[in-house]
Amino acid sequence: MGATALGLALRVGYVLIWKRHARFSGDATYYHLAANLLAQGHGFVEPFYWVRHIAVPGADHPPLYIVALAVPSALGWSGWLAHQVTSCLIGAATVAAIGLAARELAGPRAGLVAALVAAVHPVLWVNDGVVMSESLVQLTVALALLGAYRWWKRPGWRPAVATGAACALAALTRAELVLLAPLLLVPLALRLRGVARPRRLGLLGASVAAMAATIAPWAGYNATRFHRPVPLSTGLGPVLAAANCDATFNGPFLGYWSYPCQAQVPRAPGDLSDQDLAYRSHALAYASRHRGHLPVVVGARLGRAWGLYRPVQLLRIERAVEDRELPPAEAGLGLFFVLAALSAVGAVGLRRRAGPTALPIVALVATVSLTSAVTYGTTRFRAPADVGLVVLGSAGVALLLEERARRRGRRRTEPSLREPLAALPETAAAGPAGASRA
């Protein structure tokens, strides 16, 4: 509870001191306006069309973060500050969920360390002040980790279903997290210890079914609004168009994105689902024509996502585009590398002790890497993996502290080589047998 309270205080303080009068654009404005329109009874509409008095069904982003922000709007608190504070509450819940996940992985000490790290880690709390869906992404991913480790330790139907539902909530917040089905649920279920293969397959089916059932209402709703199927969002095409062009295949923005590249694509007739397809087709055609350069571009995308390629430039770009201040961004990047190293310690230590598997965190890393390789590299795309690294890195800290305590305990129990002869048994003090008689 203390770590959760600290996390909430830090987040609210950040909003009130640094972000109280900030002006946002892009995705933040989309979420803010879309939530207010939903609360006013207009449904899920495209807010940037609405401000031009055009009613168009919208699904640029999945619905869950919009729904979360619509709650205070429906109660009459529809301003930016209300949505920022709502994100802060989500962030505080994330602190608690991360602590519980780490506790499930490596015990109470790891849980406490993880909660404290989650409370102060800039990469986590900065999202709450800029009204980005990463706030809710981190909470849903933490819940998925919690479910995954409970499922691993106590295989059963309930944790299987809960984990699948948590993965669905993550996908309903950011569409690419649908990859958690093949990257997390499948390998986790197939590697359950002490469970017969037919039962493992049954648990996997229940988990995937729970994920599909949770997503189905949104997909079904979209089927009534769009010309083409939209299971989660219409956002992939525009992103690909912005990431596959001359500006992002060469020069200083290699591996990043460019809005002018998206804007220059001719607008296709039809609704947003038709336009999404047109954007995708344009991007794939460009990538195909320049496939010889793709290895370099993909390498730059991954390097940006993991802070290895032009990290200072990326942080400055994000300062201008997403209004993320440099000091917390730089501190967050430094702590990210520390947690990555500690996560390696945690993974090796858990494997040596036959403890819970690090596979769920590996799944998050794989999800982020695949997403960045296909689209572009940016810090906020790393949000799911940042949660996993806090959990696994805290397990590494707990294991190191445990090993240190064990070594100290061994030293205390070893006999001192400098004990006086008077403390030894009388026969030993007399020396070898017969020495006194000689």
Buried (B, 14 or more C-beta within 10 A) or exposed (E): EEBBEBBBEBBBEBBBEBBEEBEBEEBBBBBBBBBBBBBEEBEBBBBBBBEEEEEBBBBBBBBBBBBBBBBBBBEEBBEBBBBBBBBBBBBBBBBBBBBBBBBBBBBEBBBBBBBBBBBBBBBBBBBBBBBBBBBBBBBBBBBBBBBBBBBBBEBBBEBBBBBBBBBBBBBBBBBBBBBBBEBBBBBBBEEBEEBEEEBBEBBBEBBBEBBBEBBEEBBEBBEEBBEBEBBBBBBBBBBBBBBBBEBBBEEEBBBBBBEEBBEEBEEBEBBBBBBBBBBBBBBBEBBEEBEEEBEEBBBBBBBBBBBEBBBEEBBBBBEEBBBBBEEBBBBBBEBBBEBBEBBBBBBEBBEEEEBBBBBBBBBBBBBBBBBBBBBBBBBBBBBBBBBBBBBBBBBBBBBBEBEEEEEEEEEEEEEEEEEEEEEEEEEEEBEEEEEEEE
